[in-house]
Amino acid sequence: MRERFEVYGEEAKQRLLATANASNPAERDIAGCLLAGWPAWSPSDLPALKQAISRERGGGWIVRALAKFPVEQAAALVIPIVEREGGMNQAGFVLGEMLPRALPQVLRRMAHAPGAERDNLAAALSFDSSLPEAAPSRTPMLQALVDAATNRSLPADEREQALRLVAAFGERARSHGAAIRPLASDRDPRLRKAAHSALRSMLDPSVLGEILASCPPPGTEAAFKPDPGAPPPLVDAPGESEAADCFGALAGMGQDVGQVAPQLLPYLESTSWRWRMQTAEALGQLGNRSVSSALHPLLQDRDWQVVAATILAEVRLGDETAVPALRQVAQTHWFAAVRRAADEAVAALQAGKPKALESLYRTDNRFANLLWNNPLAKEAASCALPAATRAPMSLDLHGGTLGGSDRGEFGGNLTWMRAGAPPKLLLERNVSGMLKLSDRTAWVITGLSHMGMEYAAVYRVQIAGDGKVAISRLLNLPAASRDLSIDGDGLRSSGWVGSYLLVPADAGGRSVRISRVDCTH
Protein backbone atom coordinates (compact mmCIF):
# COMPACT_ATOMS: atom_id res chain seq x y z
CA MET A 1 0.00 0.00 0.00
CA ARG A 2 2.89 2.36 0.79
CA GLU A 3 4.00 2.26 -2.83
CA ARG A 4 0.62 3.60 -3.92
CA PHE A 5 1.10 6.63 -1.69
CA GLU A 6 4.74 7.15 -2.59
CA VAL A 7 3.90 7.94 -6.21
CA TYR A 8 2.30 11.17 -4.97
CA GLY A 9 5.60 12.18 -3.39
CA GLU A 10 5.93 15.11 -1.02
CA GLU A 11 2.24 15.97 -0.93
CA ALA A 12 1.32 12.46 0.24
CA LYS A 13 4.04 12.50 2.90
CA GLN A 14 2.83 15.81 4.32
CA ARG A 15 -0.79 14.65 4.41
CA LEU A 16 0.22 11.47 6.18
CA LEU A 17 2.27 13.48 8.68
CA ALA A 18 -0.78 15.61 9.39
CA THR A 19 -2.87 12.48 9.93
CA ALA A 20 -0.16 11.04 12.21
CA ASN A 21 -0.63 14.12 14.40
CA ALA A 22 -4.45 14.04 14.33
CA SER A 23 -6.78 12.96 17.13
CA ASN A 24 -8.03 9.64 15.69
CA PRO A 25 -5.79 6.84 17.08
CA ALA A 26 -6.68 4.37 14.32
CA GLU A 27 -5.88 6.87 11.58
CA ARG A 28 -2.65 7.83 13.36
CA ASP A 29 -1.63 4.18 13.50
CA ILE A 30 -2.27 3.63 9.79
CA ALA A 31 -0.42 6.81 8.86
CA GLY A 32 2.48 5.80 11.10
CA CYS A 33 2.75 2.39 9.46
CA LEU A 34 2.87 4.01 6.02
CA LEU A 35 5.48 6.56 7.07
CA ALA A 36 7.66 4.02 8.91
CA GLY A 37 9.36 3.00 5.68
CA TRP A 38 8.98 6.24 3.73
CA PRO A 39 12.06 6.58 1.49
CA ALA A 40 12.78 10.31 1.52
CA TRP A 41 12.86 12.79 4.39
CA SER A 42 14.23 16.28 4.88
CA PRO A 43 15.36 18.16 8.02
CA SER A 44 12.23 20.31 7.82
CA ASP A 45 10.10 17.19 8.42
CA LEU A 46 11.69 16.48 11.79
CA PRO A 47 9.46 18.71 14.01
CA ALA A 48 6.22 17.14 12.74
CA LEU A 49 7.73 13.67 12.89
CA LYS A 50 8.95 14.25 16.44
CA GLN A 51 5.48 15.39 17.51
CA ALA A 52 3.85 12.33 15.93
CA ILE A 53 6.32 10.01 17.67
CA SER A 54 5.59 11.63 21.03
CA ARG A 55 1.89 10.77 20.68
CA GLU A 56 2.52 7.01 20.48
CA ARG A 57 3.50 4.59 23.22
CA GLY A 58 7.00 3.30 22.55
CA GLY A 59 7.22 5.66 19.58
CA GLY A 60 4.70 3.66 17.56
CA TRP A 61 5.45 2.38 14.10
CA ILE A 62 6.28 5.86 12.90
CA VAL A 63 9.45 5.96 15.01
CA ARG A 64 11.04 3.66 12.43
CA ALA A 65 11.14 6.61 10.04
CA LEU A 66 14.08 7.93 12.08
CA ALA A 67 16.29 5.38 10.33
CA LYS A 68 16.47 7.88 7.44
CA PHE A 69 17.93 10.62 9.65
CA PRO A 70 21.50 11.08 10.92
CA VAL A 71 22.24 8.76 13.83
CA GLU A 72 22.93 11.57 16.28
CA GLN A 73 19.57 13.21 15.59
CA ALA A 74 17.65 9.95 15.63
CA ALA A 75 19.30 8.69 18.82
CA ALA A 76 18.46 11.93 20.62
CA LEU A 77 14.77 11.19 20.03
CA VAL A 78 14.81 7.45 20.61
CA ILE A 79 16.95 7.21 23.75
CA PRO A 80 14.50 9.13 26.01
CA ILE A 81 11.67 6.82 24.91
CA VAL A 82 13.68 3.72 25.79
CA GLU A 83 14.67 5.30 29.11
CA ARG A 84 11.03 5.80 30.05
CA GLU A 85 9.39 2.73 28.55
CA GLY A 86 12.11 0.13 28.09
CA GLY A 87 13.30 -1.43 24.87
CA MET A 88 10.52 -3.92 24.12
CA ASN A 89 8.91 -1.60 21.58
CA GLN A 90 9.57 0.02 18.22
CA ALA A 91 11.86 2.64 19.78
CA GLY A 92 13.99 -0.15 21.22
CA PHE A 93 14.15 -1.77 17.79
CA VAL A 94 15.29 1.48 16.17
CA LEU A 95 17.94 2.01 18.85
CA GLY A 96 19.22 -1.50 18.27
CA GLU A 97 19.50 -0.80 14.54
CA MET A 98 21.62 2.28 15.28
CA LEU A 99 24.14 0.40 17.39
CA PRO A 100 27.06 0.47 17.73
CA ARG A 101 27.07 3.87 15.96
CA ALA A 102 24.87 5.40 18.67
CA LEU A 103 26.84 3.83 21.52
CA PRO A 104 28.68 7.04 22.56
CA GLN A 105 25.36 8.84 23.08
CA VAL A 106 23.90 5.90 24.97
CA LEU A 107 26.87 5.63 27.32
CA ARG A 108 26.68 9.36 28.08
CA ARG A 109 22.99 9.04 28.95
CA MET A 110 23.53 5.91 31.03
CA ALA A 111 26.29 7.59 33.02
CA HIS A 112 23.95 10.32 34.23
CA ALA A 113 20.50 8.71 34.12
CA PRO A 114 18.60 7.67 37.28
CA GLY A 115 18.68 3.98 38.15
CA ALA A 116 15.45 2.87 36.47
CA GLU A 117 16.14 4.75 33.24
CA ARG A 118 19.71 3.47 33.16
CA ASP A 119 18.52 -0.09 33.65
CA ASN A 120 16.02 0.28 30.79
CA LEU A 121 18.80 1.39 28.45
CA ALA A 122 21.09 -1.39 29.64
CA ALA A 123 18.37 -3.99 29.06
CA ALA A 124 17.73 -2.68 25.55
CA LEU A 125 21.42 -2.84 24.67
CA SER A 126 21.95 -6.18 26.40
CA PHE A 127 19.48 -7.82 24.04
CA ASP A 128 22.35 -8.13 21.58
CA SER A 129 24.18 -10.33 24.06
CA SER A 130 21.40 -12.93 23.85
CA LEU A 131 21.67 -13.32 20.09
CA PRO A 132 23.30 -16.46 18.66
CA GLU A 133 27.07 -16.33 18.80
CA ALA A 134 27.31 -16.12 15.02
CA ALA A 135 24.86 -13.21 14.75
CA PRO A 136 26.45 -10.46 12.61
CA SER A 137 25.48 -7.64 14.98
CA ARG A 138 26.96 -9.28 18.07
CA THR A 139 30.68 -8.93 17.37
CA PRO A 140 30.70 -5.23 16.36
CA MET A 141 28.65 -4.29 19.41
CA LEU A 142 30.83 -6.24 21.82
CA GLN A 143 34.01 -4.86 20.27
CA ALA A 144 32.65 -1.31 20.49
CA LEU A 145 31.89 -1.81 24.18
CA VAL A 146 35.37 -3.16 24.91
CA ASP A 147 36.91 -0.25 22.99
CA ALA A 148 34.87 2.21 25.05
CA ALA A 149 35.71 0.49 28.33
CA THR A 150 39.44 0.63 27.62
CA ASN A 151 39.45 4.14 26.14
CA ARG A 152 41.16 6.27 28.78
CA SER A 153 40.11 9.46 27.03
CA LEU A 154 36.48 8.78 27.95
CA PRO A 155 35.04 9.77 31.34
CA ALA A 156 35.26 7.02 33.94
CA ASP A 157 31.49 6.89 34.41
CA GLU A 158 30.96 6.15 30.70
CA ARG A 159 33.64 3.45 30.76
CA GLU A 160 31.92 1.97 33.80
CA GLN A 161 28.66 1.66 31.87
CA ALA A 162 30.49 0.03 28.96
CA LEU A 163 31.90 -2.58 31.35
CA ARG A 164 28.42 -3.27 32.72
CA LEU A 165 27.26 -4.01 29.20
CA VAL A 166 30.29 -6.20 28.48
CA ALA A 167 29.31 -8.25 31.53
CA ALA A 168 25.89 -8.89 29.96
CA PHE A 169 27.60 -10.90 27.20
CA GLY A 170 28.85 -13.42 29.76
CA GLU A 171 31.04 -16.19 28.38
CA ARG A 172 30.68 -14.79 24.87
CA ALA A 173 33.01 -11.96 25.89
CA ARG A 174 35.78 -14.23 27.20
CA SER A 175 38.04 -13.59 24.22
CA HIS A 176 38.24 -9.97 25.40
CA GLY A 177 39.41 -10.89 28.89
CA ALA A 178 42.99 -9.80 28.26
CA ALA A 179 41.79 -6.29 27.42
CA ILE A 180 39.59 -6.05 30.51
CA ARG A 181 41.98 -7.52 33.12
CA PRO A 182 44.12 -4.37 33.60
CA LEU A 183 40.98 -2.44 34.55
CA ALA A 184 40.47 -4.75 37.54
CA SER A 185 43.43 -2.97 39.17
CA ASP A 186 42.59 0.53 37.96
CA ARG A 187 42.92 3.42 40.40
CA ASP A 188 39.22 4.24 40.01
CA PRO A 189 37.19 1.98 42.37
CA ARG A 190 34.16 2.13 40.07
CA LEU A 191 36.16 0.76 37.15
CA ARG A 192 37.75 -1.89 39.34
CA LYS A 193 34.36 -3.11 40.49
CA ALA A 194 32.80 -3.08 37.01
CA ALA A 195 35.83 -4.78 35.45
CA HIS A 196 35.78 -7.50 38.10
CA SER A 197 32.07 -8.07 37.44
CA ALA A 198 32.75 -8.38 33.70
CA LEU A 199 35.62 -10.82 34.25
CA ARG A 200 33.48 -12.88 36.61
CA SER A 201 30.62 -12.92 34.13
CA MET A 202 32.81 -14.02 31.21
CA LEU A 203 34.48 -16.67 33.45
CA ASP A 204 37.95 -15.33 32.77
CA PRO A 205 40.74 -17.55 34.17
CA SER A 206 41.84 -14.65 36.38
CA VAL A 207 38.84 -15.28 38.67
CA LEU A 208 39.42 -19.04 39.04
CA GLY A 209 40.55 -18.72 42.65
CA GLU A 210 37.47 -16.71 43.54
CA ILE A 211 35.17 -19.27 41.92
CA LEU A 212 36.82 -22.15 43.76
CA ALA A 213 36.53 -20.26 47.03
CA SER A 214 32.79 -19.84 46.41
CA CYS A 215 32.22 -23.59 46.26
CA PRO A 216 30.54 -24.90 49.43
CA PRO A 217 32.77 -27.26 51.43
CA PRO A 218 32.06 -30.94 50.70
CA GLY A 219 29.69 -32.51 53.19
CA THR A 220 27.95 -29.26 54.09
CA GLU A 221 24.72 -29.88 52.18
CA ALA A 222 22.62 -29.71 55.32
CA ALA A 223 23.82 -26.18 56.02
CA PHE A 224 22.11 -24.98 52.85
CA LYS A 225 18.76 -26.70 53.34
CA PRO A 226 15.68 -24.74 54.37
CA ASP A 227 14.50 -24.44 57.93
CA PRO A 228 13.15 -27.91 58.89
CA GLY A 229 9.95 -26.27 60.07
CA ALA A 230 9.31 -24.58 56.72
CA PRO A 231 7.78 -26.18 53.64
CA PRO A 232 10.30 -27.45 51.07
CA PRO A 233 11.35 -24.98 48.35
CA LEU A 234 9.48 -24.45 45.10
CA VAL A 235 11.50 -27.04 43.20
CA ASP A 236 11.90 -30.76 43.76
CA ALA A 237 15.52 -30.32 44.73
CA PRO A 238 17.39 -29.79 47.99
CA GLY A 239 17.65 -26.22 49.23
CA GLU A 240 21.39 -26.27 48.69
CA SER A 241 21.01 -26.07 44.89
CA GLU A 242 21.67 -22.34 44.70
CA ALA A 243 24.81 -22.72 46.81
CA ALA A 244 26.59 -24.68 44.12
CA ASP A 245 26.76 -22.15 41.30
CA CYS A 246 30.52 -22.65 41.29
CA PHE A 247 30.09 -26.03 39.57
CA GLY A 248 28.40 -24.40 36.60
CA ALA A 249 31.03 -21.67 36.49
CA LEU A 250 33.86 -24.20 36.47
CA ALA A 251 32.12 -26.18 33.75
CA GLY A 252 31.86 -22.98 31.72
CA MET A 253 35.60 -22.34 32.08
CA GLY A 254 36.22 -25.76 30.55
CA GLN A 255 39.59 -27.23 29.71
CA ASP A 256 41.40 -23.96 30.44
CA VAL A 257 41.17 -24.89 34.13
CA GLY A 258 41.22 -28.68 33.88
CA GLN A 259 43.87 -28.87 36.58
CA VAL A 260 41.25 -28.23 39.29
CA ALA A 261 39.25 -31.38 38.47
CA PRO A 262 40.70 -33.49 41.34
CA GLN A 263 39.47 -30.87 43.83
CA LEU A 264 35.87 -31.65 42.82
CA LEU A 265 35.99 -35.41 43.43
CA PRO A 266 34.65 -35.26 47.04
CA TYR A 267 31.39 -33.78 45.71
CA LEU A 268 30.67 -37.00 43.79
CA GLU A 269 29.74 -38.57 47.14
CA SER A 270 27.41 -35.74 48.14
CA THR A 271 23.98 -36.50 49.56
CA SER A 272 22.61 -33.85 47.20
CA TRP A 273 21.62 -35.22 43.80
CA ARG A 274 22.10 -31.76 42.32
CA TRP A 275 25.66 -31.48 43.60
CA ARG A 276 26.48 -34.92 42.21
CA MET A 277 24.92 -34.04 38.86
CA GLN A 278 26.62 -30.65 38.58
CA THR A 279 29.98 -32.12 39.57
CA ALA A 280 29.71 -34.81 36.90
CA GLU A 281 28.82 -32.19 34.32
CA ALA A 282 31.75 -29.98 35.39
CA LEU A 283 34.24 -32.85 35.27
CA GLY A 284 33.17 -33.65 31.73
CA GLN A 285 33.68 -30.05 30.66
CA LEU A 286 37.04 -29.69 32.41
CA GLY A 287 38.42 -32.46 30.21
CA ASN A 288 40.85 -33.96 32.74
CA ARG A 289 40.86 -37.69 31.91
CA SER A 290 42.73 -38.58 35.09
CA VAL A 291 39.47 -38.33 37.06
CA SER A 292 37.23 -40.29 34.67
CA SER A 293 37.25 -43.54 36.65
CA ALA A 294 35.85 -41.70 39.68
CA LEU A 295 32.65 -41.14 37.70
CA HIS A 296 31.90 -44.85 37.17
CA PRO A 297 29.87 -45.35 40.40
CA LEU A 298 27.52 -42.54 39.40
CA LEU A 299 26.29 -44.62 36.47
CA GLN A 300 24.38 -46.61 39.11
CA ASP A 301 23.05 -43.54 40.92
CA ARG A 302 19.45 -43.61 42.14
CA ASP A 303 18.64 -40.28 40.45
CA TRP A 304 18.31 -40.41 36.70
CA GLN A 305 19.65 -36.86 36.23
CA VAL A 306 22.94 -37.88 37.83
CA VAL A 307 23.20 -40.91 35.56
CA ALA A 308 22.41 -38.77 32.51
CA ALA A 309 25.05 -36.18 33.40
CA THR A 310 27.62 -38.89 34.03
CA ILE A 311 26.96 -40.52 30.65
CA LEU A 312 27.70 -37.26 28.88
CA ALA A 313 30.79 -36.63 31.02
CA GLU A 314 32.25 -40.05 30.21
CA VAL A 315 31.85 -39.40 26.49
CA ARG A 316 33.39 -35.93 26.71
CA LEU A 317 36.35 -37.41 28.59
CA GLY A 318 36.70 -40.24 26.07
CA ASP A 319 36.71 -42.82 28.87
CA GLU A 320 36.53 -46.18 27.06
CA THR A 321 36.87 -48.03 30.37
CA ALA A 322 33.29 -46.93 31.09
CA VAL A 323 31.88 -48.93 28.16
CA PRO A 324 30.90 -52.05 30.21
CA ALA A 325 29.06 -49.94 32.79
CA LEU A 326 27.39 -47.91 30.04
CA ARG A 327 26.21 -51.11 28.35
CA GLN A 328 24.68 -52.18 31.65
CA VAL A 329 22.81 -48.86 31.88
CA ALA A 330 21.64 -49.21 28.27
CA GLN A 331 20.19 -52.64 29.03
CA THR A 332 18.71 -52.21 32.48
CA HIS A 333 17.89 -48.61 33.35
CA TRP A 334 14.19 -48.02 33.86
CA PHE A 335 14.11 -44.72 31.95
CA ALA A 336 14.08 -45.07 28.17
CA ALA A 337 15.81 -41.72 27.53
CA VAL A 338 18.71 -42.71 29.78
CA ARG A 339 18.98 -46.10 28.08
CA ARG A 340 19.10 -44.35 24.73
CA ALA A 341 21.81 -41.95 25.92
CA ALA A 342 23.92 -44.82 27.30
CA ASP A 343 23.56 -46.77 24.07
CA GLU A 344 24.66 -43.80 21.99
CA ALA A 345 27.50 -43.14 24.45
CA VAL A 346 28.94 -46.60 23.82
CA ALA A 347 28.87 -45.98 20.07
CA ALA A 348 30.44 -42.54 20.50
CA LEU A 349 33.29 -43.85 22.65
CA GLN A 350 34.02 -46.71 20.31
CA ALA A 351 34.05 -44.31 17.35
CA GLY A 352 36.23 -41.79 19.18
CA LYS A 353 33.68 -38.99 18.81
CA PRO A 354 33.59 -37.02 22.10
CA LYS A 355 30.98 -34.58 20.79
CA ALA A 356 28.57 -37.15 19.41
CA LEU A 357 26.11 -36.81 22.30
CA GLU A 358 25.96 -33.01 22.39
CA SER A 359 22.81 -32.77 20.27
CA LEU A 360 20.99 -35.26 22.50
CA TYR A 361 21.54 -33.04 25.52
CA ARG A 362 20.69 -29.71 23.93
CA THR A 363 17.56 -28.17 22.49
CA ASP A 364 16.22 -24.78 21.45
CA ASN A 365 13.59 -25.15 24.18
CA ARG A 366 15.42 -24.00 27.28
CA PHE A 367 13.07 -25.98 29.54
CA ALA A 368 13.52 -29.25 27.69
CA ASN A 369 17.03 -30.14 28.83
CA LEU A 370 17.85 -33.69 29.80
CA LEU A 371 19.80 -32.66 32.89
CA TRP A 372 17.25 -30.23 34.31
CA ASN A 373 13.68 -30.98 33.37
CA ASN A 374 12.62 -32.79 30.26
CA PRO A 375 14.58 -35.59 28.55
CA LEU A 376 15.25 -35.23 24.87
CA ALA A 377 13.52 -38.34 23.68
CA LYS A 378 10.63 -39.19 21.44
CA GLU A 379 7.35 -39.58 23.27
CA ALA A 380 7.06 -43.13 24.50
CA ALA A 381 3.90 -45.15 24.30
CA SER A 382 1.97 -45.27 27.54
CA CYS A 383 0.71 -48.64 28.65
CA ALA A 384 -3.01 -49.10 29.06
CA LEU A 385 -3.68 -49.18 32.77
CA PRO A 386 -4.82 -52.50 34.21
CA ALA A 387 -8.06 -52.80 36.10
CA ALA A 388 -6.51 -51.33 39.20
CA THR A 389 -7.31 -48.73 41.79
CA ARG A 390 -6.27 -45.19 40.97
CA ALA A 391 -3.79 -43.86 43.51
CA PRO A 392 -5.69 -41.86 46.13
CA MET A 393 -5.21 -38.15 46.85
CA SER A 394 -5.71 -38.61 50.60
CA LEU A 395 -4.81 -41.26 53.17
CA ASP A 396 -5.86 -41.90 56.75
CA LEU A 397 -2.73 -42.51 58.80
CA HIS A 398 -2.06 -42.78 62.53
CA GLY A 399 -3.53 -39.70 64.18
CA GLY A 400 -4.67 -37.82 61.11
CA THR A 401 -5.21 -37.53 57.38
CA LEU A 402 -2.71 -36.82 54.64
CA GLY A 403 -4.33 -34.76 51.86
CA GLY A 404 -3.03 -33.62 48.49
CA SER A 405 -4.21 -31.30 45.73
CA ASP A 406 -3.31 -30.64 42.10
CA ARG A 407 -4.42 -27.38 40.49
CA GLY A 408 -2.20 -27.65 37.43
CA GLU A 409 -0.24 -24.50 36.65
CA PHE A 410 -1.77 -22.85 39.72
CA GLY A 411 0.04 -25.25 42.04
CA GLY A 412 -0.94 -27.74 44.69
CA ASN A 413 0.02 -28.79 48.18
CA LEU A 414 0.32 -31.61 50.66
CA THR A 415 -1.18 -31.13 54.12
CA TRP A 416 -1.43 -33.07 57.37
CA MET A 417 -4.76 -32.74 59.15
CA ARG A 418 -5.48 -33.77 62.72
CA ALA A 419 -8.80 -33.49 64.52
CA GLY A 420 -9.07 -30.24 66.42
CA ALA A 421 -5.86 -28.79 64.95
CA PRO A 422 -5.26 -26.50 61.96
CA PRO A 423 -3.89 -28.21 58.83
CA LYS A 424 -0.10 -28.30 58.57
CA LEU A 425 1.44 -27.56 55.18
CA LEU A 426 4.08 -30.17 54.37
CA LEU A 427 4.82 -29.46 50.73
CA GLU A 428 3.89 -26.84 48.15
CA ARG A 429 3.72 -29.17 45.20
CA ASN A 430 1.17 -30.63 42.78
CA VAL A 431 0.28 -34.05 44.17
CA SER A 432 -0.39 -36.88 41.69
CA GLY A 433 -1.24 -39.63 44.17
CA MET A 434 -0.22 -41.57 47.28
CA LEU A 435 0.61 -45.07 48.44
CA LYS A 436 0.03 -46.24 52.01
CA LEU A 437 2.93 -48.39 53.22
CA SER A 438 1.88 -48.73 56.86
CA ASP A 439 -0.24 -46.98 59.46
CA ARG A 440 2.58 -44.45 59.91
CA THR A 441 4.27 -44.35 56.51
CA ALA A 442 3.25 -43.30 53.01
CA TRP A 443 4.70 -42.33 49.66
CA VAL A 444 3.56 -39.18 47.90
CA ILE A 445 4.14 -38.68 44.17
CA THR A 446 4.33 -35.10 42.93
CA GLY A 447 4.45 -33.78 39.39
CA LEU A 448 3.63 -31.01 36.95
CA SER A 449 3.75 -30.79 33.15
CA HIS A 450 3.28 -27.24 31.93
CA MET A 451 4.52 -25.35 28.86
CA GLY A 452 7.48 -27.66 28.30
CA MET A 453 8.52 -27.73 31.95
CA GLU A 454 8.46 -30.98 33.88
CA TYR A 455 9.07 -31.90 37.48
CA ALA A 456 8.15 -34.97 39.48
CA ALA A 457 9.43 -36.75 42.56
CA VAL A 458 8.75 -39.43 45.16
CA TYR A 459 8.47 -38.29 48.78
CA ARG A 460 8.23 -40.36 51.96
CA VAL A 461 6.01 -39.22 54.83
CA GLN A 462 6.64 -40.70 58.28
CA ILE A 463 4.49 -40.25 61.41
CA ALA A 464 6.67 -40.50 64.53
CA GLY A 465 5.55 -41.92 67.87
CA ASP A 466 4.99 -38.44 69.27
CA GLY A 467 2.77 -37.55 66.31
CA LYS A 468 5.31 -35.37 64.52
CA VAL A 469 5.37 -35.61 60.73
CA ALA A 470 8.60 -35.85 58.72
CA ILE A 471 8.85 -35.65 54.93
CA SER A 472 11.86 -36.46 52.77
CA ARG A 473 12.52 -36.69 49.05
CA LEU A 474 13.50 -40.16 47.90
CA LEU A 475 14.24 -39.48 44.24
CA ASN A 476 13.24 -37.45 41.20
CA LEU A 477 11.12 -38.75 38.34
CA PRO A 478 11.48 -37.47 34.76
CA ALA A 479 7.92 -36.31 34.16
CA ALA A 480 4.53 -35.97 35.77
CA SER A 481 2.23 -38.99 35.69
CA ARG A 482 -0.75 -38.88 33.39
CA ASP A 483 -2.16 -41.91 35.19
CA LEU A 484 -1.08 -43.24 38.56
CA SER A 485 -2.56 -46.45 39.90
CA ILE A 486 -1.93 -48.95 42.67
CA ASP A 487 -0.31 -52.07 41.25
CA GLY A 488 0.32 -54.81 43.82
CA ASP A 489 2.59 -53.41 46.52
CA GLY A 490 3.60 -50.41 44.45
CA LEU A 491 2.50 -47.72 42.04
CA ARG A 492 2.36 -47.80 38.28
CA SER A 493 3.02 -44.47 36.61
CA SER A 494 2.10 -43.89 32.99
CA GLY A 495 3.09 -40.75 31.10
CA TRP A 496 4.72 -39.39 27.98
CA VAL A 497 8.08 -40.93 28.97
CA GLY A 498 6.48 -44.37 29.14
CA SER A 499 5.29 -46.53 32.02
CA TYR A 500 7.21 -47.75 35.02
CA LEU A 501 6.56 -49.45 38.35
CA LEU A 502 7.60 -47.99 41.71
CA VAL A 503 7.86 -50.45 44.60
CA PRO A 504 9.47 -50.20 48.06
CA ALA A 505 13.00 -51.59 48.12
CA ASP A 506 12.85 -52.10 51.89
CA ALA A 507 10.24 -52.68 54.57
CA GLY A 508 10.06 -49.03 55.61
CA GLY A 509 9.85 -47.62 52.11
CA ARG A 510 13.07 -45.63 52.57
CA SER A 511 14.23 -46.40 49.04
CA VAL A 512 12.54 -47.05 45.72
CA ARG A 513 13.01 -49.83 43.22
CA ILE A 514 11.96 -48.77 39.73
CA SER A 515 11.35 -51.09 36.81
CA ARG A 516 10.10 -50.28 33.36
CA VAL A 517 6.83 -51.77 32.23
CA ASP A 518 6.66 -53.65 28.95
CA CYS A 519 3.34 -52.67 27.39
CA THR A 520 3.06 -56.02 25.59
CA HIS A 521 2.69 -57.96 28.82
Stockholm file with secondary structure:
# STOCKHOLM 1.0

chainA/1-521         MRERFEVYGEEAKQRLLATANASNPAERDIAGCLLAGWPAWSPSDLPALKQAISRERGGGWIVRALAKFPVEQAAALVIPIVEREGGMNQAGFVLGEMLPRALPQVLRRMAHAPGAERDNLAAALSFDSSLPEAAPSRTPMLQALVDAATNRSLPADEREQALRLVAAFGERARSHGAAIRPLASDRDPRLRKAAHSALRSMLDPSVLGEILASCPPPGTEAAFKPDPGAPPPLVDAPGESEAADCFGALAGMGQDVGQVAPQLLPYLESTSWRWRMQTAEALGQLGNRSVSSALHPLLQDRDWQVVAATILAEVRLGDETAVPALRQVAQTHWFAAVRRAADEAVAALQAGKPKALESLYRTDNRFANLLWNNPLAKEAASCALPAATRAPMSLDLHGGTLGGSDRGEFGGNLTWMRAGAPPKLLLERNVSGMLKLSDRTAWVITGLSHMGMEYAAVYRVQIAGDGKVAISRLLNLPAASRDLSIDGDGLRSSGWVGSYLLVPADAGGRSVRISRVDCTH
#=GR chainA/1-521 SS CHHHHHTTHHHHHHHHHHHHTSSCHHHHHHHHHHHHTCSCCCGGGHHHHHHHHHTSGGGTGGGGGGGGSCHHHHHHHHHHHHHHHCSSSHHHHHHHHHTTTTHHHHHHHHHHSCHHHHHHHHHHHHGGGGSCTTCTTHHHHHHHHHHHHTCTTSCHHHHHHHHHHHHTTGGGGGGGHHHHGGGGGCSSHHHHHHHHHHHHHTTCGGGHHHHHHHSCCTTCGGGGSCCTTSCCCSSSSCGGGGGGHHHHHHHHHGGGGGGGGGGGGGGGGCSCHHHHHHHHHHHHHHTCGGGGGGGGGGGGCSSHHHHHHHHHHHHHHTCGGGHHHHHHHHHHCSCHHHHHHHHHHHHHHHHTCTTTTGGGGCCSSTTCCTTTSCCCSCCCCCCCCCSCCBCCSEEEETTEEEEECCCGGGCCCEEEECTTSCCEEEECSCEEEEEECSSSEEEEEEEEEETTEEEEEEEEEEECTTSCEEEEEEEEESSCCSEEEEETTEEEEEETTEEEEEEESSTTCCSEEEEECCTTC
#=GC SS_cons         CHHHHHTTHHHHHHHHHHHHTSSCHHHHHHHHHHHHTCSCCCGGGHHHHHHHHHTSGGGTGGGGGGGGSCHHHHHHHHHHHHHHHCSSSHHHHHHHHHTTTTHHHHHHHHHHSCHHHHHHHHHHHHGGGGSCTTCTTHHHHHHHHHHHHTCTTSCHHHHHHHHHHHHTTGGGGGGGHHHHGGGGGCSSHHHHHHHHHHHHHTTCGGGHHHHHHHSCCTTCGGGGSCCTTSCCCSSSSCGGGGGGHHHHHHHHHGGGGGGGGGGGGGGGGCSCHHHHHHHHHHHHHHTCGGGGGGGGGGGGCSSHHHHHHHHHHHHHHTCGGGHHHHHHHHHHCSCHHHHHHHHHHHHHHHHTCTTTTGGGGCCSSTTCCTTTSCCCSCCCCCCCCCSCCBCCSEEEETTEEEEECCCGGGCCCEEEECTTSCCEEEECSCEEEEEECSSSEEEEEEEEEETTEEEEEEEEEEECTTSCEEEEEEEEESSCCSEEEEETTEEEEEETTEEEEEEESSTTCCSEEEEECCTTC
//
